[in-house]
């Protein structure tokens, strides 16, 4: 009879060694991310910090990768906050906390008057980077929308988005400015 408390005999654990054969070498994660963004027609480039940068739905976004043994990919954006967002730091942090508690895949934080929204992922070898980006990129923008919804309320956000849709406001203004616009962070 087997011991129900025993750990399973998985390759690479305990007395069951992992196979010694390794598959073909993968390209570095940064190269795979850049290629996936090109496939998605997002025209990536690399900024002075080494982050991959691109524009999606008129918003400047970034990807930072880790080439260590654990491959980590972070999709993120930064938004300079302006009216009607509350100026009280505690209210802003409460909105961050609400989003962070409600969702596993996106995290929000504040740095002075800048909102940072990230989606971080640990990738196994051979992961489909393109499919991951197709989910992670819209998640970041969804996180921005949720943060604003929590910070200013659903009605005010709907008014701002309606003004943007009707052409009365510039694209992305419902979420604050990011990128290098006149009120943007420049990064």
N, C-alpha and C positions, 0 to 999 in steps of 0.2 A: 504494500500500500504506500502511496506517495504522501509526503509531508505537506499538508495544505498551507503551512506557513513558509515553505521554501520559496525562494525567488525563482522565476522561470529561467530556463537555460537559454538565454539569448546570446547570439554571437557577440563576442567581445566582453562578456561578463563572466566572472568566476572561472570555472574550469573549462568553459567552452570558448576557446580563442576565436577571434575574428578571422575570417579568411585573409590570407596574406596577399591575395591578388587585389590590386586596386585598378579602378577603371581609368579611362583616359583622363589626363589632367584637364581641369576646368580652367577657363579663362578667369582672370581676376574679377571679383565681384563688380568693381567700378566699370570695367569694360562691358560686362554683361548688362549692367543697368543702363549704360549709355546706349548700347545696341537696342535694348528693349524700348527705350524712350524714342529712338529714331523710328523703330517699327510702328510706334504709336503716333508718329509724325509730330513730336513735341519739341524738336530742335534743341537738344541739350548743349550746354557749354559748361566749362569749368571756371569757377570764380577764384579770386585770390586766396581764399581759405582752403581750396581744394574740393569744395562742394560742387556737385553737379547741379546746375541751375536750369530752369525751363519755365515756360509760361503755360498755364492751363486755365481756361475760362477767364482770361484777362487778369490772372493772379500769378505773381512771381512765387515759385516754389523751389525748394532745394532738396537734394538727397545727399546724405553723408553715409559712407560705407566703412566698415571695418574689415580689413583683410586678414585678421587674426584667424586662429583655428575655428573660432565661433564666428561665422559670417553674420554681421548685423547690418541691417539697412534701416535708416531713419529718413522718412519723408517729412518735411516740415516747411512751415511758412511763418512769416513775421508780419504783423499788422500794427501800424501806428494807430492808436485809438484817438478819436475825436468825438465831439458832440454827436449824438445825444447819449453816448456812453457815460455812465456815472464816473465822476472824478475821484470818488472815495475809494482808496486802495482796498479797504475791507470788502466793499461791495463787489469790486472786481475779482478779488480772491474768492469770494463766495461763489461767483459765477464759475470760476475755474474749478472749484471744489465740486459743484453740482455736476459739471460735465465729466470730471474725472471719476466720480462715484458711479455715474450712470452708464459709462461706456468703457469697455476693456481696451479697445484698439486705438483710441485717441487720448492724448493727454494735453492739457492746457496749462500755461503758466504765464506769469506777468514779469516783465522787466521794465520798470518805470512806466512809461506810457505805451509800451509795446506788448501785444499779445503774441505768444508763441504757441503754435499748435503742432503736435508731432504725432506720427504713427510709426512705431518701432517694431521691427520684425527680426527674429533670429531665423536664419535660413539653413536648412539641411543641404548637403552637397547635392547638386543636380536640380535644385529648386527651379521652378518655372517663374523667373523674375518678371516677365511681361505680365503674366496673370496676376501676380501679387501687386504690381504697380497699378493695374486696372482697378483694383479694389482700394489700395492705400491712398492714392492721389485724391479721389473723390471723398474719401473718409476725412482727410485733413480739411477740405473745404466745408464738409458737413459739420465738423467740429467747430469751425469758425462761426457758422450759422447758429449752431446750438448755443455757443457761448454768448453771442449777441442776443439771442432769444431770451436767455436767462438774465442777462445784464440789463436789457432795456424793455423786455416784455414783448409778447407776440404781436400785439397790435401795432406798436411803433415800428417793429422790424418789418411787418407786412406793408406798412405805409412806405418805408424806405425802399423796399424791393419793388413795389408798384411804381414808384417814381423812377427807378432805374430802368424798369421794363418799358415804360412809356417814353423814355428818352429825356426826361426832365433832369436826370442825374447821370453822372459818368459811371461806366461799368465798374463794379467792385466797390462803389461808394457805400453800399449798404453794409459792407464789412469793414469799413475803414480803408486806409490806403496801405499798400505794401509796394515793394519794389522801389523805383527811383522817382516817383511822382513828386509834386510840389510839397506834399505833406508826408511823403514816404520815408522809410528808414534808410533808403539808399543801399541796403544790403540784400 
